[in-house]
Amino acid sequence: MNARAANEHGRKLYYATCASCHDDGDSTPLATRSELMLNSALWYPWPNNFVLTVLNGVGGPGDAPGPIMPPLRNALSDRDILAIGDYLRQSRLNRPTWPVERYQVDRLRRATSPPQ
């Protein structure tokens, strides 16, 4: 897949999976909706925090009140997570994509897999 096609794949996945909560539509960010451009996980030189957030979500029963994001580990493939990360780094931050070897989505997926 060439870079342009990969970016389009990431864009489509973002709008299908993430935008309903994270796209501000050029409005003022709300406390209940995390503006991804401000999220430190996208600014780090390593994608681990981004990948773990996508895999495991944020918040849930027993956590302090605040933003909630469902885990997407069963909804997105490793390749999908790379595509969304690349799209967000390029489109929201105007930053280069993370080197693919830094993602290690499969390792992080196994290491944080919930007990069966």
N, CA, C and O of each residue as an XYZ file, in Angstrom:
464
protein
N       0.856     -1.171      0.000
C       0.000      0.000      0.000
C       0.900      1.232      0.000
O       1.788      1.357      0.844
N       0.669      2.146     -0.952
C       1.506      3.340     -0.995
C       1.071      4.328      0.088
O       0.024      4.157      0.714
N       1.884      5.360      0.301
C       1.640      6.305      1.411
C       0.307      7.025      1.262
O      -0.398      7.229      2.249
N      -0.041      7.405      0.058
C      -1.315      8.117     -0.162
C      -2.505      7.203      0.154
O      -3.459      7.624      0.809
N      -2.445      5.966     -0.309
C      -3.532      5.015     -0.036
C      -3.613      4.699      1.450
O      -4.705      4.563      2.002
N      -2.456      4.581      2.098
C      -2.440      4.301      3.537
C      -3.067      5.457      4.304
O      -3.828      5.234      5.246
N      -2.755      6.696      3.912
C      -3.321      7.855      4.582
C      -4.835      7.900      4.374
O      -5.565      8.265      5.295
N      -5.311      7.546      3.214
C      -6.748      7.514      2.933
C      -7.425      6.421      3.772
O      -8.526      6.619      4.286
N      -6.766      5.282      3.903
C      -7.286      4.201      4.747
C      -7.408      4.685      6.195
O      -8.426      4.440      6.842
N      -6.388      5.364      6.704
C      -6.416      5.903      8.061
C      -7.501      6.954      8.235
O      -8.169      6.994      9.268
N      -7.681      7.805      7.230
C      -8.716      8.833      7.277
C     -10.101      8.197      7.363
O     -10.926      8.600      8.183
N     -10.348      7.215      6.526
C     -11.658      6.542      6.527
C     -11.915      5.855      7.868
O     -13.014      5.942      8.415
N     -10.904      5.178      8.388
C     -11.062      4.518      9.686
C     -11.319      5.528     10.800
O     -12.171      5.303     11.659
N     -10.587      6.636     10.785
C     -10.773      7.675     11.799
C     -12.214      8.184     11.777
O     -12.859      8.268     12.822
N     -12.718      8.524     10.591
C     -14.074      9.075     10.514
C     -15.138      8.024     10.820
O     -16.213      8.374     11.307
N     -14.872      6.759     10.551
C     -15.840      5.710     10.862
C     -15.818      5.306     12.336
O     -16.848      4.920     12.889
N     -14.649      5.391     12.972
C     -14.481      4.840     14.316
C     -14.320      5.897     15.403
O     -14.805      5.707     16.518
N     -13.657      6.995     15.104
C     -13.219      7.938     16.142
C     -13.870      9.312     16.087
O     -14.045      9.954     17.123
N     -14.224      9.766     14.911
C     -14.611     11.164     14.722
C     -15.866     11.560     15.491
O     -15.992     12.718     15.890
N     -16.795     10.637     15.710
C     -18.029     11.033     16.398
C     -17.739     11.588     17.790
O     -18.508     12.401     18.302
N     -16.648     11.162     18.401
C     -16.264     11.690     19.723
C     -15.104     12.677     19.649
O     -15.045     13.613     20.446
N     -14.195     12.486     18.721
C     -12.947     13.250     18.733
C     -12.863     14.375     17.716
O     -11.962     15.208     17.812
N     -13.755     14.430     16.758
C     -13.661     15.489     15.756
C     -14.452     16.694     16.239
O     -15.657     16.594     16.469
N     -13.794     17.816     16.393
C     -14.459     18.992     16.952
C     -15.194     19.812     15.897
O     -15.873     20.781     16.236
N     -15.072     19.445     14.637
C     -15.778     20.175     13.592
C     -15.488     21.660     13.606
O     -16.356     22.476     13.295
N     -14.260     22.007     13.969
C     -13.824     23.403     14.042
C     -14.558     24.207     15.100
O     -14.633     25.433     15.016
N     -15.104     23.511     16.102
C     -15.757     24.236     17.195
C     -14.817     24.277     18.397
O     -13.715     23.731     18.354
N     -15.250     24.910     19.436
C     -14.468     24.965     20.664
C     -14.439     23.578     21.302
O     -15.491     22.957     21.452
N     -13.262     23.076     21.683
C     -13.211     21.756     22.328
C     -14.041     21.739     23.609
O     -14.116     22.732     24.332
N     -14.656     20.600     23.871
C     -15.456     20.407     25.075
C     -14.717     19.507     26.050
O     -13.919     18.665     25.639
N     -14.977     19.680     27.330
C     -14.318     18.853     28.349
C     -14.677     17.380     28.188
O     -13.896     16.508     28.568
N     -15.844     17.097     27.630
C     -16.286     15.708     27.474
C     -15.781     15.073     26.188
O     -16.014     13.890     25.942
N     -15.097     15.848     25.377
C     -14.599     15.325     24.106
C     -13.141     15.710     23.968
O     -12.808     16.893     23.895
N     -12.284     14.728     23.932
C     -10.851     14.982     23.866
C     -10.438     15.408     22.460
O     -10.620     14.660     21.500
N      -9.888     16.600     22.348
C      -9.352     17.066     21.071
C      -8.002     16.378     20.874
O      -7.064     16.602     21.640
N      -7.913     15.555     19.858
C      -6.721     14.724     19.666
C      -5.458     15.535     19.424
O      -4.364     15.085     19.764
N      -5.586     16.703     18.854
C      -4.407     17.526     18.612
C      -3.729     17.921     19.927
O      -2.530     18.196     19.952
N      -4.489     17.949     20.999
C      -3.949     18.317     22.306
C      -3.497     17.103     23.112
O      -2.932     17.257     24.195
N      -3.736     15.922     22.606
C      -3.440     14.707     23.348
C      -1.954     14.362     23.273
O      -1.398     14.209     22.186
N      -1.326     14.243     24.428
C       0.122     13.996     24.468
C       0.515     12.672     23.826
O       1.640     12.540     23.343
N      -0.369     11.699     23.807
C      -0.021     10.399     23.222
C       0.371     10.526     21.754
O       1.183      9.737     21.269
N      -0.177     11.481     21.049
C       0.176     11.664     19.638
C       1.481     12.425     19.447
O       2.089     12.344     18.379
N       1.918     13.157     20.454
C       3.140     13.951     20.351
C       4.393     13.173     20.736
O       5.497     13.550     20.341
N       4.240     12.096     21.500
C       5.406     11.327     21.950
C       6.183     10.751     20.774
O       5.601     10.493     19.720
N       7.485     10.544     20.935
C       8.275      9.951     19.846
C       7.991      8.459     19.648
O       8.337      7.893     18.611
N       7.365      7.827     20.636
C       6.984      6.413     20.537
C       5.466      6.315     20.613
O       4.849      7.063     21.371
N       4.844      5.419     19.853
C       3.378      5.342     19.801
C       2.726      4.487     20.889
O       1.518      4.258     20.835
N       3.492      4.009     21.874
C       2.944      3.071     22.855
C       1.683      3.579     23.544
O       0.700      2.842     23.629
N       1.681      4.821     24.042
C       0.504      5.344     24.742
C      -0.704      5.429     23.814
O      -1.824      5.120     24.220
N      -0.479      5.844     22.581
C      -1.567      5.891     21.603
C      -2.126      4.489     21.379
O      -3.338      4.282     21.439
N      -1.249      3.536     21.123
C      -1.683      2.155     20.848
C      -2.435      1.583     22.052
O      -3.498      0.985     21.889
N      -1.895      1.761     23.247
C      -2.555      1.223     24.446
C      -3.920      1.875     24.679
O      -4.857      1.207     25.117
N      -4.037      3.153     24.395
C      -5.325      3.834     24.543
C      -6.345      3.270     23.566
O      -7.494      3.028     23.937
N      -5.936      3.061     22.331
C      -6.847      2.501     21.330
C      -7.233      1.069     21.712
O      -8.405      0.700     21.640
N      -6.264      0.279     22.111
C      -6.550     -1.112     22.465
C      -7.446     -1.235     23.691
O      -8.418     -1.989     23.677
N      -7.124     -0.497     24.751
C      -7.765     -0.700     26.054
C      -8.806      0.338     26.431
O      -9.526      0.155     27.412
N      -8.901      1.420     25.677
C      -9.861      2.458     25.991
C      -9.423      3.286     27.184
O      -8.298      3.158     27.667
N     -10.326      4.138     27.653
C     -10.056      5.031     28.779
C     -11.267      5.014     29.697
O     -12.409      5.063     29.238
N     -11.008      4.946     30.993
C     -12.093      4.997     31.967
C     -12.932      3.730     31.956
O     -12.718      2.818     31.157
N     -13.867      3.706     32.845
C     -14.756      2.566     32.935
C     -15.281      2.423     34.345
O     -15.047      3.289     35.187
N     -15.992      1.336     34.612
C     -16.557      1.129     35.943
C     -15.470      1.173     37.020
O     -14.415      0.554     36.876
N     -15.737      1.900     38.082
C     -14.776      1.980     39.181
C     -13.730      3.063     39.028
O     -12.990      3.333     39.973
N     -13.645      3.688     37.872
C     -12.684      4.774     37.665
C     -13.298      6.096     38.102
O     -14.516      6.219     38.237
N     -12.447      7.064     38.315
C     -12.926      8.413     38.639
C     -13.730      8.956     37.461
O     -13.469      8.582     36.318
N     -14.698      9.826     37.718
C     -15.458     10.415     36.610
C     -14.529     11.148     35.643
O     -13.538     11.754     36.051
N     -14.856     11.081     34.400
C     -14.068     11.749     33.373
C     -14.376     11.166     32.018
O     -15.355     10.436     31.858
N     -13.560     11.478     31.050
C     -13.800     10.970     29.695
C     -13.778      9.445     29.655
O     -13.039      8.795     30.395
N     -14.588      8.909     28.792
C     -14.639      7.457     28.593
C     -14.451      7.181     27.110
O     -15.049      7.839     26.258
N     -13.609      6.199     26.818
C     -13.429      5.735     25.446
C     -13.470      4.217     25.492
O     -12.764      3.614     26.301
N     -14.272      3.587     24.654
C     -14.342      2.124     24.687
C     -13.055      1.502     24.143
O     -12.384      2.100     23.302
N     -12.714      0.310     24.619
C     -11.572     -0.391     24.027
C     -11.923     -0.823     22.607
O     -13.038     -1.267     22.334
N     -10.959     -0.685     21.717
C     -11.187     -1.040     20.309
C     -10.347     -2.234     19.871
O     -10.199     -2.490     18.676
N      -9.800     -2.964     20.837
C      -8.912     -4.088     20.508
C      -9.595     -5.143     19.645
O      -8.935     -5.788     18.829
N     -10.891     -5.329     19.807
C     -11.607     -6.340     19.012
C     -12.218     -5.762     17.749
O     -12.744     -6.503     16.919
N     -12.154     -4.443     17.594
C     -12.754     -3.792     16.428
C     -11.733     -3.413     15.361
O     -12.079     -3.308     14.184
N     -10.470     -3.205     15.763
C      -9.443     -2.743     14.826
C      -8.284     -3.723     14.760
O      -7.847     -4.262     15.776
N      -7.798     -3.942     13.554
C      -6.608     -4.781     13.378
C      -5.361     -3.967     13.719
O      -5.431     -2.749     13.884
N      -4.234     -4.643     13.822
C      -2.971     -3.950     14.055
C      -2.723     -2.938     12.934
O      -2.306     -1.809     13.194
N      -2.976     -3.342     11.702
C      -2.780     -2.465     10.545
C      -3.702     -1.247     10.623
O      -3.298     -0.141     10.263
N      -4.934     -1.441     11.089
C      -5.873     -0.328     11.230
C      -5.358      0.698     12.240
O      -5.451      1.902     12.003
N      -4.822      0.229     13.356
C      -4.307      1.132     14.387
C      -3.125      1.932     13.846
O      -3.015      3.129     14.114
N      -2.238      1.284     13.087
C      -1.135      2.002     12.447
C      -1.667      3.077     11.511
O      -1.174      4.205     11.513
N      -2.668      2.732     10.715
C      -3.209      3.677      9.732
C      -3.831      4.890     10.419
O      -3.629      6.018      9.970
N      -4.581      4.681     11.496
C      -5.188      5.804     12.216
C      -4.100      6.674     12.847
O      -4.155      7.901     12.760
N      -3.116      6.040     13.481
C      -2.019      6.794     14.076
C      -1.279      7.637     13.052
O      -0.986      8.806     13.299
N      -0.980      7.050     11.910
C      -0.283      7.788     10.854
C      -1.136      8.953     10.353
O      -0.637     10.064     10.173
N      -2.418      8.693     10.130
C      -3.313      9.748      9.658
C      -3.361     10.907     10.660
O      -3.263     12.069     10.266
N      -3.511     10.600     11.942
C      -3.604     11.651     12.955
C      -2.304     12.442     13.083
O      -2.332     13.667     13.201
N      -1.169     11.750     13.060
C       0.113     12.460     13.158
C       0.276     13.441     11.996
O       0.731     14.569     12.183
N      -0.101     12.998     10.797
C       0.075     13.851      9.622
C      -0.979     14.944      9.546
O      -0.646     16.099      9.280
N      -2.247     14.605      9.774
C      -3.324     15.570      9.534
C      -3.551     16.520     10.708
O      -3.873     17.689     10.496
N      -3.389     16.038     11.943
C      -3.678     16.876     13.102
C      -2.449     17.629     13.613
O      -2.557     18.751     14.106
N      -1.287     16.998     13.488
C      -0.076     17.588     14.065
C       0.923     18.075     13.022
O       1.861     18.805     13.343
N       0.715     17.666     11.773
C       1.685     17.950     10.726
C       3.058     17.421     11.115
O       4.078     18.074     10.897
N       3.063     16.231     11.691
C       4.288     15.559     12.136
C       4.506     14.331     11.262
O       3.559     13.825     10.659
N       5.736     13.850     11.187
C       5.968     12.609     10.432
C       5.317     11.429     11.146
O       5.084     11.463     12.354
N       5.034     10.400     10.382
C       4.475      9.192     10.979
C       5.538      8.531     11.852
O       6.735      8.745     11.658
N       5.090      7.730     12.809
C       6.036      6.953     13.599
C       6.615      5.855     12.714
O       5.894      5.297     11.886
N       7.894      5.531     12.866
C       8.442      4.387     12.130
C       7.647      3.122     12.493
O       7.351      2.881     13.663
N       7.318      2.343     11.502
C       6.441      1.192     11.703
C       6.982      0.238     12.772
O       6.197     -0.379     13.492
N       8.302      0.106     12.888
C       8.863     -0.808     13.884
C       8.623     -0.331     15.314
O       8.758     -1.115     16.253
N       8.273      0.931     15.493
C       8.009      1.436     16.842
C       6.609      1.077     17.334
O       6.357      1.117     18.539
N       5.716      0.736     16.452
C       4.341      0.470     16.871
C       4.219     -0.748     17.779
O       3.665     -0.646     18.874
N       4.719     -1.881     17.350
C       4.667     -3.105     18.151
C       3.252     -3.389     18.661
O       3.076     -3.813     19.803
N       2.250     -3.155     17.820
C       0.860     -3.328     18.239
C       0.601     -4.763     18.674
O      -0.065     -4.995     19.683
N       1.119     -5.721     17.928
C       0.882     -7.126     18.289
C       1.427     -7.448     19.679
O       0.774     -8.150     20.451
N       2.616     -6.943     20.003
C       3.204     -7.183     21.329
C       2.380     -6.516     22.426
O       2.109     -7.124     23.461
N       1.984     -5.264     22.198
C       1.178     -4.541     23.187
C      -0.203     -5.172     23.341
O      -0.760     -5.196     24.438
N      -0.744     -5.672     22.260
C      -2.054     -6.355     22.307
C      -1.960     -7.605     23.177
O      -2.831     -7.855     24.010
N      -0.907     -8.383     22.981
C      -0.733     -9.616     23.783
C      -0.438     -9.283     25.235
O      -0.972     -9.929     26.136
N       0.410     -8.279     25.479
C       0.838     -7.939     26.830
C      -0.299     -7.386     27.683
O      -0.261     -7.494     28.909
N      -1.301     -6.799     27.050
C      -2.396     -6.187     27.807
C      -3.729     -6.901     27.586
O      -4.789     -6.366     27.910
N      -3.668     -8.086     27.044
C      -4.904     -8.831     26.772
C      -5.645     -9.130     28.068
O      -5.050     -9.635     29.020
N      -6.957     -8.817     28.114
C      -7.709     -9.092     29.330
C      -7.812    -10.604     29.561
O      -7.818    -11.377     28.603
N      -7.891    -11.026     30.822
C      -8.000    -12.457     31.114
C      -9.265    -13.055     30.503
O     -10.315    -12.414     30.462
N      -9.148    -14.252     30.047
C     -10.300    -14.957     29.431
C     -11.066    -15.741     30.466
O     -12.058    -16.392     30.138
